[in-house]
């Protein structure tokens, strides 16, 4: 096999991998996480400012979240114009989880009705916002934790 042909295959593989990882951000799907919740019993979430996961403990009427506050970078370290995606998961892996964040703090906020919500940071911004989190079932009380958007990787 020629060197040119080998190099072409490597370039194609890199492009495919790059598109697949970019799709994870565009679709707001957590990279490397199946559709089931990564927040099992006693999970403390993921405090990584580049890939935060907030666990919403829905085992009692009063919800708790971890981490609280969740601190998120405004952009990805590898691309200062790309947002960081924040994910919220219920510990049960079910429920109509809802998250409502103060305007101007994040964008593209959405919930799937199956124990998962996500939102994107706004690159080149900083904010400290309260947000409401609840399960839309009438059996859980709303909680008002905090999200902090900080400048990336200074």
Secondary structure, 3 states (H helix, E strand, C coil): CCHHHHHHHHHHHHHHHHHHHHHHHHCCCCCCCCCCCCCCCCCCCECCCCCCEEEEECCCCECEEECCCEEEECCCCCCCCCCCEEEEEECCCCCCEEEEECCCCEEEEEECCCCEEEEEECCCCCEEEEEEEEECCCCCECECCEEEEECCCC
